[in-house]
Amino acid sequence: MKIVSSFKHLEHTESLDLKIHEKSQKLKKFFEGNFEVQWTCHIDDSKRQFAELKIIGPQFEYHASAHSESMYKSLDQVISKIERQIYKKKDKWKNHISKKHNKTFKDQQVAQSTWDEQFWEDKKDIAS
């Protein structure tokens, strides 16, 4: 995991850097292999503090941003937004895979035997 952080109109402090690394470590549990985490922190004219997070991997890309009165709150909000996006996407992948393979051989046999029984019963009724 590669962490890149940039600050605009904001002083880069050690405590902010530690918080960013701490929050970024939470993302390791979701992804395997190499991915890049890009943090951008800035303050606008109305003194709102923004935090933006972009996660870039070989087959995925996530982006979230948040603002509040405190940069630490903004970092927490961004992480929660990204986690929701990841959970939603992983749930879609899981459902897609399970729907793809929901039929089993046993289910097909039961369906076939039921069809065969009805077929032969209908044949008997017609013959009678």
C-alpha distance (Angstrom), angle and dihedral (degrees) to the residues before:
residue distance angle dihedral
M1 . . .
K2 3.77 . .
I3 3.81 118.2 .
V4 3.80 120.0 -157.8
S5 3.80 119.5 -179.1
S6 3.78 129.1 -177.1
F7 3.78 130.8 -177.5
K8 3.81 126.7 -155.8
H9 3.81 121.8 -167.7
L10 3.78 87.2 -9.6
E11 3.77 134.0 99.3
H12 3.78 115.2 -113.8
T13 3.81 107.6 -126.4
E14 3.78 131.6 -178.0
S15 3.81 92.5 -122.0
L16 3.82 91.8 55.2
D17 3.77 89.9 48.1
L18 3.82 91.3 51.2
K19 3.81 91.3 48.7
I20 3.80 91.0 50.6
H21 3.81 92.0 50.5
E22 3.81 91.0 46.2
K23 3.81 92.1 51.6
S24 3.79 91.7 44.8
Q25 3.80 91.4 55.0
K26 3.83 88.4 62.1
L27 3.80 88.4 65.6
K28 3.80 94.4 60.8
K29 3.80 91.3 79.3
F30 3.83 90.9 63.7
F31 3.79 101.2 48.5
E32 3.77 137.6 46.7
G33 3.77 124.4 -153.9
N34 3.77 128.7 7.8
F35 3.76 122.6 -13.5
E36 3.78 135.3 149.7
V37 3.80 127.2 -126.5
Q38 3.81 115.8 -158.6
W39 3.81 118.7 -167.5
T40 3.80 123.1 -170.0
C41 3.80 119.8 -174.5
H42 3.79 123.5 -176.3
I43 3.80 144.7 151.0
D44 3.80 123.0 -130.5
D45 3.83 129.1 -149.0
S46 3.81 94.0 -87.0
K47 3.83 91.0 56.1
R48 3.80 94.5 -108.8
Q49 3.78 111.5 146.7
F50 3.79 116.0 -134.9
A51 3.79 129.7 -161.3
E52 3.79 121.9 -170.5
L53 3.77 126.8 -172.5
K54 3.77 128.6 -166.8
I55 3.81 122.5 -177.4
I56 3.78 115.8 -164.7
G57 3.77 123.6 -172.1
P58 3.79 136.7 160.6
Q59 3.82 94.4 -87.1
F60 3.79 104.8 13.2
E61 3.78 144.4 49.7
Y62 3.80 128.2 -168.5
H63 3.79 128.9 -174.4
A64 3.81 132.9 -174.7
S65 3.78 137.3 161.5
A66 3.79 135.6 -172.8
H67 3.78 139.2 175.5
S68 3.79 135.8 -158.0
E69 3.80 141.3 143.0
S70 3.80 91.9 -82.1
M71 3.79 127.8 50.2
Y72 3.81 90.9 -142.6
K73 3.82 90.7 56.6
S74 3.77 89.6 48.9
L75 3.80 91.1 52.8
D76 3.81 90.9 50.8
Q77 3.80 92.0 49.0
V78 3.80 92.7 49.5
I79 3.79 92.4 51.4
S80 3.80 91.9 49.9
K81 3.82 90.9 49.8
I82 3.80 92.3 49.9
E83 3.80 92.0 47.5
R84 3.81 90.5 53.2
Q85 3.81 90.4 50.5
I86 3.80 91.6 49.6
Y87 3.82 93.8 47.0
K88 3.79 90.4 49.4
K89 3.80 93.2 49.6
K90 3.80 93.8 45.0
D91 3.81 89.8 49.1
K92 3.81 89.8 53.1
W93 3.82 90.4 50.2
K94 3.80 90.8 48.8
N95 3.81 92.9 49.2
H96 3.79 91.8 46.0
I97 3.78 92.0 53.8
S98 3.81 93.9 44.9
K99 3.82 92.7 48.5
K100 3.76 90.1 49.6
H101 3.81 92.2 56.2
N102 3.79 102.5 30.8
K103 3.82 96.0 116.5
T104 3.74 115.5 81.1
F105 3.77 130.5 -169.3
K106 3.79 91.5 -110.4
D107 3.81 92.2 55.4
Q108 3.79 90.7 51.5
Q109 3.80 91.2 50.4
V110 3.80 92.0 51.6
A111 3.79 90.9 48.5
Q112 3.80 91.7 48.0
S113 3.81 93.5 48.8
T114 3.81 91.0 49.2
W115 3.79 90.3 50.6
D116 3.81 91.9 48.1
E117 3.81 92.2 51.3
Q118 3.79 92.1 51.2
F119 3.78 91.2 45.8
W120 3.81 93.2 53.9
E121 3.81 92.7 43.1
D122 3.81 89.8 53.1
K123 3.82 89.2 49.1
K124 3.82 90.6 53.2
D125 3.83 91.3 49.9
I126 3.79 91.8 50.6
A127 3.82 92.4 47.3
S128 3.82 92.5 50.4
